[in-house]
Amino acid sequence: MPRFSVIVPCHRVQAYLPECLDSVLAQSYRDIEVIAVDDRSPDGCGAILDEYAARDPRVRVLHLPENVGLGRARNAGLAHAGGDHLLFLDGDDTLTPGALRAVADRLAETGDPDVLGYDHVRTHGWGGTRRDAPAEVLAGAGPDTFTAAGYPRILDLPMVVGNKVYRREFVAAEGFEFPPGCHEDIPWTFPVMLSARRIAALDRICLNHRQRRQGGPLPATGREHFDVHGQYERVFAFLDARPRLAHWRPYLHRKMGEHCLGILAEPDRLPPADRPEFFRRTAELFRRLKPRGARVDGEVAVLEGTWAAYRLRRQAARAGHGAARLAESARQAAAGRARTGWACLHARRSPDPHLVVYSASGHRGLLGDPAAVYHAARRIAPQLRGVWVVRDAGTAALLPPDVERVLAGTRRCAEVMARAAFLVNDVPWPAAPAGRPGSVYIHTHQGTPLKYLGADLLDKPGARLGVDVPRLLRSADRWDHSLVAGRHSELVYERAYPCRFASARTGSPRNDVLVAGGPGDFRRRHGIPDDHTVVLYAPTRRDYRGDGHVDRIDVARFAADLGEGHTLVVRLHPSLAAGPARGMGLTEPARRGVVLDATDEPHLPDVLLAADALVTDYSSVMFDYANLDRPIALLADDWPAFRASRGAYIDITAEPPGHVAYSYRELARLFASGRWRDEESARLRAAFRSRYCEFEDGRAAERVVRTLLLGEPMPAGPAAGSADGRAGRAGVGVRAAGGAAAYSTTRSTSMLPRVALE
């Protein structure tokens, strides 16, 4: 008897069916049977199913003599299922990699509950991907089993049959079947969830649910949506037959009203001529099924009125929304004019020579290079007053109490920025005032560049999606100094931002702590044993994917392959932190303690200091980590695609910081054999540091404060690229501005040739 029976009904899905079947049969967990039901499909689905069955004995095919619809096709497959648990998959959906292994582990952990719910994403025809469940529903369910009565929020999971697995004996004992019709999920989902005595949750994305523009099982526009009324009548008939569930009637009554109003509110669900009839049928059903004494308020109260009243309410709501938007636009414009006028008023005053305004990562707090400069300034030049721009009150509350802060977009923020002698930021700052005599804008960047930036993105339309390059360059026109960690960075920034700033060879202030090599407290805070080898996996985003995420590694498998005495720490790219990447394969292993998720750690150097080795692909974190002189391994299995879509200034596979693996198997062998830390790894790392970290000597923040903020000379030191791989006290190229001394200047011009830097 297999662990899972995967039931796949098929009708007019020949273009998607191979991808669906491959996603199931290629799962690392193989104790399954696939019952594929050809629902008399007029296209090639039947032949495709027969071909797969001939190749894989786990596939069984049922050819129905007539088309019966999605629900009854599922029932046909259900009658032949022999697995412990049932999983229903539409013929155009796919399982995510590692999904069945994660489900099997969670079922074993919770003792085979009646139902296990998990997350899914909707993949739209235009290429977008959206996580469907409210993020807190699954995360808040806890590690143990429960009932719907004990945790009602579980019913907020979308009514999709495929986002759950069901214990087959439970389904058989209760006699659950799918009805005919296009909203067949409703009278399956509610009875199953309300009847289950043990439910568990898995906070992981296991299903890609395809939303086709045309031809899907749920029609986009048509009278078929009237079917929803009959499906809810089946749900209430189920309650009538089970008095112990009668207390759910008020909840389901409201849910029914909300669902039907949602169909009515969407402009593309019902033909305009059918909308009045749909409202009237919904209202009649709502009144007829209303529980005695139930209170009707909120949005669903409109169903106790007429179609005319509903239309007037919708029109008023749209008008009110439009008026509110106009009022808000006017308010914002007026506030903007007021801030601009206030800033202009203060701009007429002389800059405060002791005022430094800082911001980092879009006003997200004390982070990166600006934070390192700020702390150095407090130590070296306490007469300087540092003020941080933060994005909201929540961010402000996270700052230490002795750090002065202002909220972005406020009049106070405009005032301090207009009065500041120095502005320090690591991302373009469009709100910064135009340069004026006596003020200095110091741009620190966020990492050593590997991927194309700025003007170079003009040749990469996919990578510049959502990036306003001309606006980016107008912002860069305001820079006075651009901090660089080496001559590679200097050349790239001057090419990517053809503006009139000076490159300051200071090194990267954020990396001072890495050059010093302090212990940090990450291991202690997370309870990592002292004798464990910590491997940090830090992948970057992909511009050839709409959501930026591509699964390169099954992190649970990698952690297992590393073996005892190892801790795998995973840190996703910040742009992927809130997307499906985490739910796809990181959240659940992190919950079980298989890996440690460090994506939300605010201070990257703390994570890097804790790691004994770094595994990455093309993330700029490798340049920072190289300052620790610890092993680095690259997984470059999609390097041609990455380079073609985003562009790269160097061929990182030809000049790597350590061994390069071109598949997961190669990566696993690298660690199993111990080659990840051999002499060749050390040689590659030393050459890499010499090329890209030549100005990193642990005094970058001090150098910025003394030369750029205080105008002091910096004593000369050892030549860059000394024997131990660290840079000496590199000379600082600066442009005289705001009283800063004039040193050897490296100036960017718009006439620089566009050379290939590789």
C-alpha positions in Angstrom: 0.0 0.0 0.0 1.6 3.3 -1.0 1.8 6.3 1.3 0.1 8.7 -1.1 -2.5 8.3 -3.8 -2.2 11.3 -6.2 -5.5 11.7 -8.2 -5.2 13.8 -11.4 -8.3 14.4 -13.4 -7.6 15.6 -17.0 -9.7 17.4 -19.5 -8.3 19.8 -22.2 -4.9 20.2 -20.4 -2.6 18.5 -22.9 -0.3 21.6 -22.9 0.3 21.4 -19.1 -0.2 17.7 -18.3 3.5 16.6 -18.8 4.7 19.3 -16.5 2.1 18.3 -13.9 3.0 14.6 -14.0 6.7 15.3 -14.0 6.4 17.4 -10.9 4.9 14.4 -9.1 7.0 11.6 -10.5 10.3 13.5 -10.0 9.6 14.0 -6.3 12.4 12.7 -4.0 9.7 10.9 -2.0 8.7 8.0 -4.2 6.2 5.9 -2.2 3.2 7.0 -4.3 0.7 5.9 -6.9 -0.7 8.3 -9.5 -4.3 7.7 -10.6 -4.8 9.7 -13.7 -8.3 10.1 -15.0 -8.9 10.9 -18.6 -12.3 12.7 -18.4 -13.1 11.9 -22.1 -10.7 14.7 -23.1 -11.0 15.6 -26.8 -7.3 16.6 -27.0 -4.2 14.4 -26.5 -4.5 13.9 -22.7 -5.4 10.3 -23.0 -2.4 9.4 -25.1 -0.1 11.4 -22.8 -1.4 9.5 -19.8 -0.9 6.1 -21.5 2.7 7.1 -22.5 3.5 7.9 -18.9 1.9 4.7 -17.6 4.0 2.7 -20.0 7.2 4.3 -18.6 6.4 4.4 -14.9 4.5 1.5 -13.1 3.3 4.0 -10.4 0.9 5.6 -12.9 -2.5 4.0 -13.5 -4.9 5.5 -16.1 -8.7 5.5 -16.1 -10.3 6.4 -19.4 -13.9 7.5 -18.7 -16.5 6.7 -21.4 -18.0 10.1 -21.2 -17.1 13.5 -19.8 -18.4 13.8 -16.3 -16.7 17.0 -15.0 -14.0 17.7 -12.5 -15.8 16.5 -9.4 -17.0 13.2 -10.6 -13.7 12.5 -12.3 -12.1 12.9 -8.9 -14.6 10.5 -7.5 -13.7 7.9 -10.2 -10.0 8.2 -9.2 -11.0 8.0 -5.5 -12.7 4.7 -6.0 -9.4 3.1 -7.1 -7.1 4.8 -4.5 -5.2 2.5 -2.2 -2.8 4.9 -0.5 -2.8 6.0 3.2 -3.4 9.6 2.2 -5.2 11.3 -0.8 -3.9 14.2 -2.7 -5.9 15.8 -5.5 -4.0 17.6 -8.3 -5.6 19.4 -11.3 -4.0 18.4 -14.6 -2.5 21.9 -15.1 -1.1 22.3 -11.5 2.3 21.2 -10.3 3.8 20.2 -7.0 6.8 22.1 -5.8 10.2 20.3 -5.5 10.4 18.4 -2.2 6.7 18.8 -1.4 5.9 15.2 -0.8 8.9 14.7 1.4 7.9 17.7 3.5 4.2 16.4 3.7 5.3 12.9 4.6 7.6 14.2 7.4 4.8 16.4 8.8 2.3 13.5 8.7 4.7 11.3 10.6 5.4 14.1 13.1 1.7 14.6 13.8 0.6 11.0 13.8 -1.3 10.8 10.5 -4.1 13.4 11.1 -7.3 13.3 9.1 -6.3 16.5 7.2 -3.0 18.3 6.6 -3.3 21.8 5.1 -0.4 23.5 3.4 0.2 26.6 1.4 0.1 27.2 -2.3 0.7 29.9 -4.9 -1.4 31.0 -7.8 0.5 31.1 -11.0 -1.2 33.5 -13.4 -1.3 33.4 -17.2 0.6 36.7 -17.4 3.5 35.3 -15.4 2.9 36.6 -11.9 2.9 34.4 -8.8 1.0 35.2 -5.7 1.0 33.4 -2.3 -2.6 32.6 -1.7 -3.1 31.9 2.0 -2.9 34.6 4.7 0.7 34.2 5.9 -0.3 34.0 9.6 -2.9 31.2 9.2 -0.5 28.3 8.8 2.2 29.8 10.9 -0.2 30.4 13.8 -1.6 26.8 13.8 1.2 25.5 16.0 3.0 22.2 16.0 0.2 20.0 17.3 -3.0 18.8 15.8 -6.3 20.6 16.3 -9.9 20.8 15.2 -11.7 23.6 13.2 -13.5 24.5 16.4 -10.2 24.8 18.3 -8.5 26.8 15.5 -11.3 28.4 13.3 -8.7 30.4 11.3 -7.8 27.2 9.5 -11.1 27.8 7.5 -9.5 30.9 6.1 -7.3 28.7 3.9 -8.6 29.1 0.3 -11.2 26.5 -0.8 -8.8 24.7 -3.0 -8.9 20.9 -2.7 -5.3 20.6 -3.8 -3.9 22.5 -0.8 -4.6 19.7 1.6 -4.0 15.9 1.9 -6.6 13.7 3.4 -6.4 10.4 5.3 -8.2 7.9 3.0 -9.8 5.9 5.8 -11.3 9.1 7.2 -12.7 10.0 3.8 -14.2 6.6 3.3 -15.7 6.4 6.8 -17.5 9.7 6.3 -18.5 8.9 2.7 -17.2 12.2 1.3 -17.6 12.6 -2.5 -17.4 15.5 -4.9 -20.7 16.8 -6.4 -21.1 17.9 -10.1 -20.6 21.6 -11.0 -17.9 24.1 -11.3 -17.7 25.1 -7.6 -17.4 21.6 -6.4 -14.6 22.4 -3.9 -17.2 24.1 -1.5 -19.3 21.1 -0.5 -16.1 19.0 -0.1 -13.9 21.5 1.8 -16.4 22.6 4.5 -17.7 19.2 5.4 -14.2 17.7 5.5 -12.7 20.4 7.7 -15.7 20.5 10.1 -15.7 16.7 10.5 -12.0 16.2 10.9 -11.1 15.3 14.5 -7.4 15.9 13.9 -6.0 18.6 11.6 -2.4 19.6 11.2 -0.7 22.5 9.3 2.5 22.6 7.2 3.8 26.2 6.7 5.3 25.4 3.3 4.3 26.1 -0.3 3.6 22.7 -1.9 1.4 23.5 -4.8 1.5 25.8 -7.8 -2.2 26.3 -8.7 -2.4 27.6 -12.3 -4.9 30.3 -13.1 -5.3 30.1 -16.8 -6.7 33.0 -18.8 -9.1 30.7 -20.7 -10.1 27.0 -20.5 -9.6 26.4 -16.8 -12.0 24.3 -14.7 -13.5 27.4 -13.1 -14.8 29.7 -15.9 -13.7 33.3 -15.9 -17.0 34.7 -17.2 -20.3 32.9 -17.5 -23.6 31.7 -16.0 -21.7 28.7 -14.6 -21.1 30.8 -11.5 -24.8 30.5 -10.6 -23.7 26.9 -9.5 -22.3 28.4 -6.3 -25.8 28.6 -4.8 -26.5 24.9 -5.2 -23.2 24.0 -3.7 -23.8 26.0 -0.6 -27.2 24.3 -0.3 -25.4 21.0 -0.2 -23.2 22.3 2.7 -26.2 23.3 4.7 -27.9 20.0 4.0 -24.8 18.3 5.4 -25.2 20.4 8.6 -28.9 19.5 8.8 -27.9 15.8 8.8 -25.4 16.3 11.7 -26.9 18.2 14.6 -23.6 18.3 16.4 -22.3 20.7 13.7 -25.4 23.0 14.0 -23.3 25.8 15.8 -21.4 26.3 12.5 -24.5 27.6 10.7 -24.0 31.3 11.5 -20.4 31.2 10.4 -21.2 29.4 7.1 -24.2 31.7 6.5 -21.9 34.7 6.6 -19.2 32.9 4.6 -21.7 32.1 1.8 -22.8 35.7 1.6 -19.2 37.0 1.4 -18.3 34.4 -1.2 -21.3 35.3 -3.5 -20.8 39.0 -3.0 -17.1 38.5 -4.0 -18.2 36.8 -7.3 -20.6 39.7 -7.9 -18.0 42.4 -7.2 -15.5 41.0 -9.7 -16.1 42.6 -13.0 -15.1 39.6 -15.2 -17.0 36.8 -13.4 -20.6 37.4 -14.5 -22.0 38.8 -17.8 -23.6 42.3 -17.0 -27.1 41.1 -18.0 -26.9 38.3 -15.5 -25.7 40.3 -12.5 -29.2 41.4 -11.2 -30.5 37.8 -11.3 -27.4 36.5 -9.5 -27.9 39.1 -6.7 -31.6 38.2 -6.4 -30.8 34.5 -6.2 -28.1 35.1 -3.6 -30.4 37.3 -1.5 -33.2 34.7 -1.6 -30.8 31.9 -0.5 -29.3 34.1 2.2 -32.7 34.9 3.7 -33.9 31.3 3.4 -30.8 29.8 5.1 -30.4 32.5 7.7 -30.2 30.8 11.2 -32.9 31.8 13.7 -31.7 34.7 15.7 -28.6 35.3 13.7 -27.3 38.8 13.5 -26.6 40.2 10.0 -24.2 43.2 9.8 -21.3 44.4 7.9 -20.8 43.8 4.2 -23.4 40.9 4.0 -26.2 43.1 5.3 -26.7 44.4 1.7 -28.2 41.0 0.9 -31.3 41.8 3.0 -32.0 44.6 0.6 -32.7 45.0 -3.1 -30.6 44.9 -6.3 -31.3 48.6 -6.7 -30.0 49.4 -3.2 -26.9 47.3 -3.8 -26.2 49.1 -7.0 -26.6 52.5 -5.3 -24.3 51.4 -2.5 -21.6 50.2 -5.0 -21.8 53.4 -6.9 -21.5 55.5 -3.8 -18.6 53.4 -2.6 -16.8 53.8 -6.0 -17.5 57.6 -5.9 -16.4 57.8 -2.4 -13.2 55.9 -3.2 -12.5 58.2 -6.1 -13.2 61.3 -4.0 -11.0 59.9 -1.3 -8.2 59.3 -3.7 -8.5 62.8 -5.1 -8.5 64.2 -1.6 -5.5 62.2 -0.6 -3.6 63.2 -3.8 -4.4 66.8 -3.1 -3.3 66.4 0.5 0.0 64.8 -0.5 0.6 67.5 -3.1 0.0 70.2 -0.5 2.2 68.5 2.0 4.9 68.1 -0.6 4.8 71.8 -1.5 4.9 72.7 2.2 7.9 70.4 2.8 9.7 71.8 -0.3 9.0 75.4 0.8 10.2 74.5 4.3 13.3 72.9 2.9 14.0 75.8 0.6 13.7 78.2 3.6 16.3 76.3 5.6 18.5 75.8 2.5 19.0 79.6 2.5 20.7 79.2 5.8 24.3 78.1 6.0 24.8 74.3 6.4 25.3 73.1 10.0 29.0 71.9 9.8 28.3 69.4 12.5 25.1 67.9 11.2 25.3 64.5 9.4 22.2 62.8 8.1 22.3 59.1 7.5 20.0 56.5 5.8 20.4 52.9 4.8 18.5 50.4 2.7 15.5 52.6 2.0 15.3 54.1 5.5 15.3 50.6 7.2 17.4 51.5 10.2 21.1 51.4 11.4 22.5 49.1 8.7 25.4 48.6 6.4 28.1 51.2 5.6 26.2 54.2 6.9 25.8 52.5 10.3 29.6 51.8 10.5 30.4 55.4 9.6 27.9 56.6 12.2 29.4 54.6 15.0 33.0 55.6 14.0 31.9 59.3 14.0 30.5 59.0 17.5 33.8 57.6 18.6 36.2 59.8 16.7 34.2 63.0 16.3 31.6 63.3 19.1 31.1 67.0 18.1 29.3 65.7 14.9 25.5 65.3 15.3 24.2 62.2 13.5 20.5 62.0 12.6 18.9 59.0 11.0 16.1 59.0 8.5 13.7 56.0 9.1 10.7 55.0 7.1 8.1 54.6 9.8 7.4 54.7 13.5 8.0 50.9 13.8 11.5 51.2 12.4 12.2 54.2 14.7 11.2 52.2 17.7 13.9 49.6 16.9 16.7 52.1 17.1 18.6 52.5 20.4 17.1 55.3 22.5 20.2 57.6 22.2 20.0 57.6 18.4 18.3 60.7 17.0 15.9 60.0 14.2 13.3 61.6 11.9 10.5 60.0 9.8 11.0 60.1 6.1 8.6 62.5 4.3 8.0 64.8 7.3 8.7 68.5 7.5 11.3 67.8 10.2 13.1 65.4 7.8 13.1 68.1 5.1 14.5 70.5 7.5 17.4 68.4 8.7 18.3 67.3 5.2 18.3 71.0 4.0 20.6 72.0 6.9 23.0 69.0 6.9 26.6 69.5 5.9 26.8 65.8 5.1 24.4 63.2 3.7 25.4 59.5 3.9 23.4 56.8 2.2 23.9 53.4 0.6 21.1 53.5 -2.0 20.0 56.3 -4.4 18.2 59.0 -2.4 15.8 60.9 -4.7 14.6 63.1 -1.9 18.1 64.5 -1.2 18.4 68.2 -2.0 20.4 69.3 -4.9 24.1 69.9 -4.1 24.9 73.4 -2.9 28.2 74.9 -1.7 29.2 73.6 1.7 27.2 70.3 1.6 28.6 66.9 0.8 26.8 63.7 -0.3 28.6 60.5 0.4 27.3 57.4 -1.3 28.5 54.1 0.1 26.8 51.5 -2.1 25.6 48.1 -0.8 28.3 45.6 -2.1 31.0 45.0 -4.5 29.4 44.8 -8.0 29.2 41.6 -9.9 25.8 42.1 -11.6 25.1 45.0 -14.0 24.0 48.3 -12.4 22.8 51.7 -13.4 23.2 52.7 -17.0 24.5 49.2 -17.9 20.9 47.9 -17.3 19.7 49.8 -20.3 20.9 46.8 -22.4 19.1 44.3 -20.1 15.4 45.0 -20.4 14.4 42.0 -18.1 16.8 43.1 -15.3 15.7 46.7 -15.4 12.0 45.9 -15.0 10.8 48.4 -12.4 14.0 50.3 -12.4 13.9 53.9 -13.7 17.4 54.3 -14.9 17.2 58.0 -15.9 15.9 58.8 -12.4 18.7 56.6 -10.9 21.3 58.6 -12.8 19.7 62.0 -11.8 20.0 60.9 -8.2 23.7 59.9 -8.8 24.3 63.3 -10.2 24.1 64.6 -6.6 26.8 62.3 -5.2 30.1 64.0 -4.2 31.9 60.8 -3.1 31.5 57.2 -4.1 33.2 54.8 -1.6 35.0 51.8 -3.2 36.6 48.6 -1.9 39.0 48.2 -4.8 39.8 49.4 -8.3 37.3 46.9 -9.7 34.4 48.7 -7.9 35.8 52.0 -8.9 35.8 51.3 -12.6 32.3 49.7 -12.5 30.7 52.5 -10.6 32.2 55.1 -12.9 30.9 53.2 -15.9 27.4 52.4 -14.4 26.9 55.9 -13.1 28.4 58.3 -15.6 28.1 61.3 -13.2 30.4 63.9 -11.7 31.4 62.3 -8.4 34.8 61.3 -7.1 35.7 57.8 -6.2 37.0 57.6 -2.6 39.4 54.6 -2.1 38.3 54.1 1.5 37.3 50.4 1.6 33.8 49.4 2.8 33.0 50.5 6.3 30.6 47.6 6.9 33.5 45.2 6.4 35.8 46.6 9.1 34.3 44.1 11.6 35.0 41.3 9.2 38.7 42.3 8.7 39.0 42.4 12.5 37.4 38.9 12.6 35.6 39.3 15.9 33.5 36.4 17.3 30.1 38.0 17.1 27.1 36.7 19.1 25.0 34.9 16.3 26.0 31.4 17.4 25.2 32.1 21.1 21.9 33.7 20.3 20.8 30.8 18.2 22.2 28.0 20.4 24.7 26.7 17.8 27.1 24.3 19.5 30.7 25.5 19.7 32.1 22.4 17.9 29.7 22.7 14.9 30.8 23.7 11.5 28.5 26.4 10.3 27.8 26.5 6.6 26.0 29.7 5.3 23.9 29.3 2.1 23.2 32.8 0.6 21.6 32.7 -2.9 20.7 35.8 -4.9 17.6 36.5 -7.0 17.1 35.6 -10.7 16.0 38.3 -13.2 14.9 35.7 -15.6 12.0 34.8 -13.3 9.1 37.1 -12.6 9.2 36.5 -8.8 13.0 36.4 -8.7 13.2 33.0 -7.1 14.5 29.7 -8.5 15.0 26.7 -6.2 18.7 25.8 -6.6 19.0 23.6 -3.5 16.7 21.5 -1.4 18.1 22.9 1.9 16.8 20.0 4.0 18.6 17.6 1.8 21.8 19.7 1.9 21.6 19.9 5.7 21.3 16.1 5.8 24.2 15.6 3.4 26.4 17.8 5.5 25.9 15.4 8.3 26.3 15.5 12.1 28.4 18.3 13.5 27.2 20.8 10.9 24.6 23.6 11.1 23.2 24.9 7.8 22.2 28.6 7.9 20.2 30.0 5.1 19.9 33.7 4.2 17.7 34.7 1.2 18.2 37.8 -0.8 16.2 40.7 0.9 13.9 41.1 -2.1 12.8 37.5 -1.6 12.2 37.6 2.1 8.4 38.3 1.9 7.7 36.3 -1.3 7.1 32.6 -2.0 10.8 31.7 -1.8 10.6 31.2 2.0 7.4 29.2 1.9 8.6 27.0 -0.9 11.3 25.1 1.0 12.7 27.1 3.9 10.0 27.8 6.5 9.2 24.2 7.3 12.8 22.9 7.6 13.6 26.0 9.8 10.6 25.2 12.0 11.8 21.7 12.5 15.3 22.8 13.3 16.8 21.2 10.2 18.2 24.5 9.1 18.5 28.0 10.6 16.7 30.8 8.7 18.8 34.0 9.0 16.9 36.0 6.3 15.5 38.4 8.9 18.8 39.0 10.7 19.2 42.8 10.4 23.0 42.8 10.6 24.7 40.7 7.9 28.2 40.9 9.4 26.9 39.0 12.5 25.8 36.1 10.2 29.0 36.1 8.2 31.2 36.1 11.4 29.4 33.0 12.5 29.9 31.0 9.3 32.9 28.7 8.8 32.1 28.4 5.1 29.9 30.3 2.5 28.0 28.6 -0.3 26.5 31.1 -2.7 25.9 31.5 -6.4 26.3 35.1 -7.7 25.6 37.1 -4.6 27.8 40.1 -3.8 28.0 38.7 -0.2 31.0 36.6 -1.4 33.1 39.8 -1.7 32.4 40.8 1.9 32.9 37.2 3.2 36.3 37.0 1.5 37.6 39.4 4.1 37.3 36.7 6.7 39.7 34.4 4.7 37.3 31.4 5.1 36.3 28.9 2.4 33.8 29.8 -0.2 32.0 27.5 -2.7 30.0 28.6 -5.7 27.0 26.8 -7.1 26.9 28.0 -10.7 24.4 25.6 -12.3 22.6 28.4 -14.2 25.5 30.8 -14.8 24.8 31.2 -18.6 21.1 32.0 -18.0 21.9 34.4 -15.2 24.6 36.2 -17.1 22.5 36.6 -20.2 19.5 38.0 -18.3 21.2 40.3 -15.8 24.7 40.8 -17.2 27.9 40.4 -15.2 31.1 42.5 -15.1 33.3 39.5 -14.5 33.1 35.8 -15.3 32.9 34.6 -11.7 33.4 31.0 -12.7 36.8 31.9 -14.3 37.9 34.0 -11.3 36.1 32.3 -8.4 36.8 32.8 -4.7 36.8 29.0 -4.2 35.7 25.8 -5.8 32.9 26.0 -8.4 30.1 23.3 -8.5 27.9 23.1 -11.6 25.3 20.9 -10.0 24.0 20.0 -6.5 25.7 16.6 -6.8 29.0 18.3 -7.3 28.4 20.6 -4.4 27.5 17.7 -2.1 30.7 15.8 -3.2 32.8 18.9 -2.5 31.7 19.0 1.1 31.7 15.2 1.6 35.3 14.9 0.3 36.6 17.9 2.4 37.9 19.7 -0.8 35.9 22.8 0.1 38.7 23.8 2.5 41.8 22.4 0.6 44.9 24.2 -0.5 43.4 25.0 -3.9 40.4 26.7 -2.2 42.8 28.8 -0.1 44.8 29.8 -3.3 41.7 30.8 -5.2 40.5 32.8 -2.1 43.8 34.7 -1.7 43.8 35.7 -5.4 40.2 36.8 -5.2 40.8 39.0 -2.1 43.8 40.5 -3.8 41.7 41.5 -6.8 38.5 42.7 -5.2 39.3 43.6 -1.5 42.5 45.6 -2.0 41.4 48.7 0.1 39.8 46.6 2.9 42.1 47.0 6.0 39.6 47.4 8.9 39.9 51.2 9.0 37.4 52.2 6.3 34.9 53.8 8.6 37.7 55.8 10.4 39.0 56.8 7.0 35.6 58.2 5.9 35.2 60.1 9.1 38.7 61.6 9.1 39.0 62.4 5.4 35.5 63.1 4.2 33.8 64.5 7.4 36.6 66.1 9.2 38.9 67.0 6.3 42.0 65.5 8.0 44.9 63.8 6.1 45.1 60.0 6.4 48.6 58.7 7.1 50.0 56.4 4.4 50.3 52.7 5.2 51.4 49.4 3.7 50.8 48.9 0.0 47.4 47.4 -1.0 47.4 43.7 -1.3 49.8 42.8 1.4 51.0 39.2 2.0 48.2 38.3 4.4 45.6 39.3 1.8 44.5 42.4 3.6 44.9 45.9 2.0 47.1 48.5 3.6 46.0 52.1 4.4 45.0 52.9 0.9 45.1 56.5 -0.4 41.8 58.2 -0.6 40.7 59.9 -3.8 38.3 62.7 -2.9 36.9 65.8 -4.4 37.3 69.0 -2.3 33.8 69.7 -1.0 32.3 71.1 2.2 35.8 71.9 3.6 37.2 68.4 2.9 40.9 68.4 2.0 41.8 67.7 -1.6 43.6 64.4 -2.1 44.5 62.5 -5.2 41.3 62.6 -7.1 39.7 59.9 -9.2 36.8 61.6 -11.0 34.0 60.0 -12.9 33.0 61.6 -16.2 30.3 60.9 -18.7 32.9 60.3 -21.4 34.2 57.0 -20.0 34.5 54.3 -22.6 32.1 51.3 -22.1 34.8 48.7 -21.8 34.3 45.1 -21.0 35.5 44.6 -17.4 36.5 40.9 -17.5 
